[in-house]
Amino acid sequence: MKTTKSFAVGALMVPILLGLGGCAGMSDRDKSTAIGAGVGAVGGAVLTGGSAVGTVGGAAVGGVIGNQVGK
């Protein structure tokens, strides 16, 4: 069981670390927008039980909020 958890955590970390490298050329406002969209997508998925509409809606709202905070 412990090996499975370790593998799952490792499998999740690789795309996260690779994705962070893509943010090097982004402005602070772009980064805020991307972070807001990511947090909003997770929040929308959690609040709606994983519904696609909730995830996309959360990402849209989070992106707008992140964009405005990044001004």
SULLINGI-V927778 format. One record per backbone hydrogen bond with DSSP energy under -0.5 kcal/mol. NH is the residue of the N-H (numbers start at 0). CO is the residue of the C=O. E is the energy in kcal/mol with one decimal. If there is no record, write none. Layout:
nh = <NH:NH>
co = <CO:CO>
e = <E:E>
This chain:
nh = <4:5:6:7:8:9:10:11:12:13:14:15:16:17:18:19:20:21:21:22:23:25:30:31:32:33:34:35:36:37:38:39:40:41:42:43:44:45:46:47:48:49:54:55:56:57:58:59:60:61:62:63:64:65:66:67:68:69:70>
co = <0:1:2:3:4:5:6:7:8:9:10:11:12:13:14:15:16:17:18:19:20:22:26:27:28:29:30:31:32:33:34:35:36:37:38:39:40:41:42:43:45:44:50:51:52:53:54:55:56:57:58:59:60:61:62:63:64:65:67>
e = <-1.9:-2.3:-2.4:-2.4:-2.5:-2.4:-2.7:-1.6:-1.8:-1.5:-0.7:-1.1:-2.8:-2.3:-2.3:-1.7:-1.0:-0.6:-0.8:-1.4:-1.0:-1.4:-2.4:-2.3:-2.2:-2.5:-2.8:-2.5:-2.4:-2.3:-2.8:-2.7:-2.3:-2.1:-2.7:-3.0:-2.3:-2.5:-2.7:-1.6:-0.9:-3.1:-2.2:-2.6:-2.7:-2.4:-2.1:-2.4:-2.5:-2.8:-2.4:-2.0:-2.4:-2.8:-2.2:-2.1:-2.5:-1.7:-1.1>
